[in-house]
Amino acid sequence: MTILDRYLMRELTNAWLTGLAVFAGFLMVGEVFSKGIELLFLLKAPVGDAVRWFLLALPNLIALSLPMATLLAVVMTIGRMSHDLEIVALLSAGISFHRLLLPIAGMAAGLSVFAFWLNAFVVPPTYGAADALLWRYRERSEGVSREILIAQPPNDPRIVLGARRFNPKSGELEGVWLLERMDREERLYVEATSARWVGNRVEFRDGFVQRIAPLDKPIMRQHFARLSRLVPLRPPANFSGDSKQFAPNRLSLPALTVQIRLLQRWRVPREKIADYLVEWHNRFALSLSCLMLAMLGAPVALQLSRGGGIAVGVSVVFILLYYFAWNIGTLLAKAGSLPPFLGSHFANLLSLFGAILLLHRLR
């Protein structure tokens, strides 16, 4: 490592630590304080449980702040060096701007690996535990509902039921679907806007029932306003104690992979597995955002020739644009309009295209 590399790494590290503190602080105010107040004052949780929830949620805050801090560090460092004519001096000495990108890319790649470790293995169990702790107190109040997915028997199920929302107190379900394996490789699929769980029956409302037969037989679909069906499943008594009730983003990468394979083996319709597939690709996409945003931020900062407040403002704008594009891609992928890989990496591909275009113009 040359003196220039060490100098750049030192400047980038100082700016990165500043950015991490700034963006983590913003996220802390937005989410942690609101849920901490809910735990302490609305749900009457002990102070110890509120502190425990904060510590469990902290890795998620760090993971969300990593891309933002990386972009800010690059924009502040390159912007200040350009403003102080350090870039001009380096170019005059025969050192190209592309050579300056090597330590930036190395640091950003290392942060991407760290972000992947957090997103794939640390954040899901820790934030899942924080979520379980919060829901354990929420379950004592009325009107609690969340996503469910139940299969019976678990290893080779004959029936699978999922719902976007389920309220255990009222038995109400929203966005509900049921897949039941019949004889001769036929399957019965029911999808409804809402339903109500009454004893061992589910009363579906406003949906359709479809018999999925082998390829040599036609698919039969019939719409209904109300449909009552016997369901040999027991509704979950609580959400905090059953890991299957966690959303896909609460599963670690290995557990998410296993869940996707199970759903595929159960022959659940692909549109119902889309959330899991998109979440699987998001673990990689959000980790790569550190590298993509760093490569995009460097040529942008060179054009600005400013640091300080300008760098913060530019970083915030680019972060908002990145997450806006990422949200659009994710929604399109979950809706089936884009493949999961393309939807998850939509913002990264745009960032990469922008970085290549700007770097090409610097030649």
C-alpha positions in Angstrom: 0.0 0.0 0.0 1.5 3.4 -1.1 1.5 6.6 0.9 -1.3 7.8 -1.4 -3.4 4.8 -0.6 -2.9 5.2 3.1 -3.8 8.9 2.9 -7.0 8.1 1.0 -7.9 5.3 3.4 -7.4 7.6 6.4 -9.6 10.4 4.9 -12.2 7.9 3.8 -12.4 6.3 7.2 -12.8 9.5 9.1 -15.6 10.7 6.7 -17.2 7.2 6.8 -17.3 7.2 10.6 -18.9 10.6 10.5 -21.5 9.5 8.0 -22.3 6.3 10.0 -23.0 8.4 13.1 -25.1 10.9 11.1 -27.3 8.4 9.2 -27.6 5.9 12.1 -28.7 8.8 14.2 -31.4 9.7 11.7 -32.7 6.2 11.6 -32.5 5.9 15.3 -34.8 8.9 15.8 -37.2 7.6 13.1 -37.7 4.0 14.2 -36.0 3.3 17.5 -37.4 6.2 19.4 -40.9 5.6 18.2 -40.9 1.9 19.0 -39.1 2.6 22.3 -41.8 5.0 23.3 -44.4 2.5 22.3 -42.8 -0.2 24.5 -42.2 2.0 27.5 -45.3 4.2 27.6 -48.1 2.5 25.5 -47.3 -1.2 26.1 -45.9 -0.7 29.7 -42.8 -2.8 29.1 -40.0 -2.7 31.7 -37.0 -0.5 30.9 -34.8 -3.6 30.6 -36.9 -5.0 27.8 -36.8 -1.6 26.0 -33.0 -1.6 26.2 -32.9 -5.2 25.0 -35.1 -4.3 22.0 -32.7 -1.4 21.2 -29.6 -3.6 21.3 -31.3 -6.3 19.1 -32.4 -3.6 16.6 -28.9 -2.0 16.5 -27.4 -4.3 13.8 -30.3 -3.5 11.4 -29.6 0.3 11.9 -25.9 -0.3 11.1 -26.7 -2.4 8.0 -29.1 0.3 6.7 -26.5 3.0 7.4 -23.6 1.3 5.6 -24.4 2.3 2.0 -25.3 5.9 3.1 -22.1 6.3 5.1 -20.0 4.9 2.2 -21.5 7.3 -0.3 -21.0 10.2 2.0 -17.4 9.3 2.7 -16.5 9.1 -1.0 -18.3 12.4 -1.9 -16.8 14.3 1.1 -13.3 13.0 0.5 -13.1 13.4 -3.3 -15.0 16.7 -3.1 -12.7 18.2 -0.5 -9.6 17.0 -2.4 -10.9 18.5 -5.6 -11.7 21.8 -3.9 -8.2 22.0 -2.3 -6.6 21.2 -5.7 -5.2 18.0 -4.4 -6.7 16.1 -7.4 -5.1 18.6 -9.8 -1.7 18.1 -8.1 -2.0 14.3 -8.4 -3.1 14.5 -12.0 -0.1 16.8 -12.7 2.2 14.1 -11.1 0.9 11.6 -13.6 -1.5 9.8 -11.3 -4.8 9.2 -13.0 -8.2 9.6 -11.4 -8.9 5.9 -12.1 -5.8 5.1 -10.0 -7.5 7.0 -7.1 -10.5 4.7 -7.4 -8.5 1.6 -6.4 -8.4 2.3 -2.6 -12.0 3.6 -2.8 -13.2 0.4 -4.5 -11.2 -1.7 -2.1 -12.7 -0.1 0.9 -16.2 -0.2 -0.6 -15.8 -3.9 -1.5 -14.8 -4.7 2.0 -17.8 -2.8 3.4 -20.0 -4.7 0.9 -18.7 -8.0 2.3 -19.4 -6.7 5.9 -22.9 -5.6 4.8 -23.6 -9.0 3.3 -22.6 -10.7 6.5 -24.9 -8.4 8.5 -27.9 -8.7 6.1 -27.5 -12.5 5.6 -26.7 -13.8 9.0 -26.9 -11.1 11.8 -29.8 -8.8 11.1 -32.5 -11.5 10.5 -32.2 -13.3 13.8 -31.5 -10.2 15.9 -34.2 -8.0 14.4 -36.5 -11.0 14.4 -35.9 -11.4 18.1 -36.5 -7.6 18.5 -39.7 -8.0 16.5 -40.8 -11.0 18.6 -40.2 -9.0 21.8 -42.3 -6.1 20.5 -45.1 -8.4 19.3 -45.2 -10.2 22.6 -46.3 -7.0 24.3 -48.6 -6.0 21.4 -50.4 -9.4 21.6 -51.7 -8.3 25.0 -53.6 -5.6 23.4 -56.4 -5.9 20.8 -56.3 -5.6 17.0 -52.9 -7.3 16.5 -52.4 -8.9 13.1 -49.5 -10.1 11.0 -48.4 -12.4 8.2 -48.7 -16.2 8.6 -47.7 -19.3 6.7 -48.7 -22.7 8.0 -48.2 -26.1 6.5 -49.4 -29.5 7.6 -47.6 -31.8 7.9 -44.5 -29.6 7.8 -42.1 -32.0 5.9 -44.5 -33.1 3.2 -47.7 -31.0 3.6 -51.0 -31.9 2.1 -52.3 -28.4 2.9 -50.7 -25.0 3.1 -52.4 -21.8 4.2 -50.9 -18.3 4.0 -52.3 -14.8 4.7 -50.9 -11.3 4.5 -52.6 -10.5 7.8 -54.1 -12.6 10.6 -55.7 -11.4 13.8 -55.8 -14.2 16.4 -58.4 -12.5 18.5 -61.0 -12.0 15.8 -59.9 -14.8 13.5 -59.9 -12.4 10.5 -57.5 -12.9 7.6 -56.6 -10.6 4.8 -55.0 -11.6 1.5 -55.5 -15.3 2.2 -54.7 -18.3 0.1 -55.0 -22.0 0.5 -53.3 -24.8 -1.4 -54.5 -28.4 -0.8 -53.1 -31.5 -2.4 -55.8 -33.8 -3.8 -55.6 -37.3 -5.2 -54.0 -38.2 -8.6 -51.5 -35.2 -8.4 -54.4 -32.7 -8.5 -54.3 -29.6 -6.3 -57.0 -27.2 -5.1 -56.0 -23.6 -4.8 -58.2 -21.0 -3.1 -57.5 -17.3 -3.0 -59.6 -14.6 -1.4 -59.5 -11.0 -0.4 -60.5 -11.8 3.2 -61.6 -14.7 5.4 -62.6 -15.6 8.9 -61.2 -18.5 10.9 -64.2 -20.1 12.7 -63.3 -23.3 14.6 -61.9 -25.8 12.1 -63.4 -24.0 9.1 -62.3 -20.9 7.1 -65.0 -18.7 5.7 -63.5 -17.2 2.5 -65.0 -14.0 1.0 -64.6 -12.5 -2.5 -62.2 -14.8 -4.3 -61.8 -17.8 -6.6 -61.3 -21.5 -6.3 -59.1 -23.3 -8.9 -58.4 -27.0 -9.5 -54.9 -27.5 -10.8 -54.7 -30.7 -12.7 -51.8 -32.4 -14.6 -50.8 -30.9 -17.9 -53.1 -33.0 -19.9 -56.2 -31.7 -18.1 -57.8 -28.3 -18.3 -57.5 -25.8 -15.3 -60.9 -25.1 -13.8 -61.5 -21.8 -12.0 -64.7 -20.6 -10.3 -65.2 -17.2 -8.6 -67.3 -16.9 -5.4 -68.6 -14.3 -3.0 -68.5 -16.7 0.0 -67.0 -20.1 0.4 -66.8 -22.2 3.6 -64.1 -24.9 3.7 -63.0 -27.4 6.3 -59.3 -26.7 7.1 -57.5 -29.3 9.3 -55.1 -26.7 10.6 -54.8 -25.0 14.0 -54.5 -21.2 14.0 -51.3 -20.0 15.7 -51.8 -19.0 19.3 -49.2 -16.3 19.2 -46.7 -14.8 16.8 -43.7 -14.3 19.0 -43.1 -18.0 19.7 -43.5 -19.4 16.2 -40.6 -18.7 13.8 -42.8 -19.6 10.8 -44.8 -16.5 11.4 -41.9 -14.2 10.6 -41.8 -12.4 7.3 -39.2 -13.4 4.7 -36.9 -10.6 5.8 -36.7 -12.1 9.3 -35.1 -15.3 8.0 -31.4 -15.8 7.7 -30.1 -16.5 4.3 -29.7 -20.3 4.9 -33.2 -20.4 6.5 -34.6 -18.4 3.6 -33.1 -20.7 1.1 -34.6 -23.7 2.9 -38.0 -22.0 3.0 -37.9 -21.3 -0.7 -37.1 -24.9 -1.5 -39.9 -26.1 0.7 -42.4 -23.8 -1.0 -41.2 -25.0 -4.4 -41.5 -28.6 -3.3 -45.0 -27.9 -2.0 -45.8 -26.5 -5.5 -47.0 -23.3 -4.1 -47.9 -20.9 -7.0 -44.8 -18.8 -8.0 -46.5 -15.5 -7.3 -46.8 -16.6 -3.7 -43.1 -17.4 -3.5 -42.1 -14.1 -5.1 -41.7 -12.3 -1.7 -39.2 -15.0 -0.6 -37.3 -15.0 -3.9 -37.0 -11.2 -4.0 -35.9 -11.1 -0.4 -33.2 -13.7 -1.2 -31.8 -11.5 -4.0 -32.1 -8.4 -1.8 -29.6 -9.8 0.6 -27.0 -9.5 -2.2 -28.3 -6.4 -3.8 -28.3 -4.2 -0.7 -24.8 -5.4 0.2 -23.5 -4.5 -3.3 -25.0 -1.0 -2.9 -21.9 0.1 -0.9 -19.7 -0.6 -3.9 -22.1 0.7 -6.5 -22.7 4.0 -4.7 -19.0 4.5 -4.0 -18.2 4.1 -7.7 -21.0 6.5 -8.6 -20.2 9.0 -5.9 -16.5 9.5 -6.9 -17.0 11.1 -10.3 -20.0 13.1 -9.1 -17.9 14.5 -6.3 -15.1 15.4 -8.7 -17.6 17.5 -10.8 -18.9 19.3 -7.6 -15.5 20.2 -6.2 -17.1 20.7 -2.8 -17.2 19.0 0.5 -19.0 19.6 3.8 -22.7 20.5 3.6 -22.8 20.1 -0.2 -21.5 16.6 0.1 -24.2 15.7 2.7 -26.9 17.1 0.5 -25.7 15.3 -2.6 -25.4 12.1 -0.6 -28.9 12.3 0.7 -30.3 13.0 -2.8 -28.5 10.0 -4.3 -29.5 7.8 -1.4 -33.2 8.8 -1.9 -32.9 8.1 -5.6 -31.3 4.8 -5.0 -33.9 3.5 -2.6 -36.7 4.9 -4.8 -35.3 2.8 -7.7 -34.8 -0.2 -5.5 -38.4 0.0 -4.2 -39.7 0.2 -7.7 -37.7 -2.8 -8.8 -38.7 -4.8 -5.7 -42.4 -4.0 -6.2 -42.3 -4.9 -9.9 -40.5 -8.2 -9.1 -43.0 -9.1 -6.4 -45.8 -8.4 -8.8 -44.2 -10.7 -11.4 -43.4 -7.9 -13.9 -39.7 -8.4 -13.5 -37.5 -11.4 -12.6 -36.5 -11.4 -8.9 -32.8 -10.9 -9.7 -33.5 -7.9 -12.0 -36.0 -6.3 -9.6 -33.6 -6.5 -6.6 -30.6 -5.3 -8.6 -32.5 -2.6 -10.6 -31.0 0.3 -8.5 -27.5 -1.3 -8.6 -27.7 -1.6 -12.4 -28.7 2.0 -12.7 -25.9 3.1 -10.4 -23.4 1.0 -12.4 -24.5 2.4 -15.7 -24.2 6.0 -14.3 -20.7 5.3 -12.8 -19.5 3.9 -16.1 -20.9 6.8 -18.1 -19.4 9.4 -15.8 -16.0 7.7 -15.6 -15.9 7.4 -19.4 -16.5 11.2 -19.7 -13.5 11.8 -17.4 -11.1 10.3 -19.9 
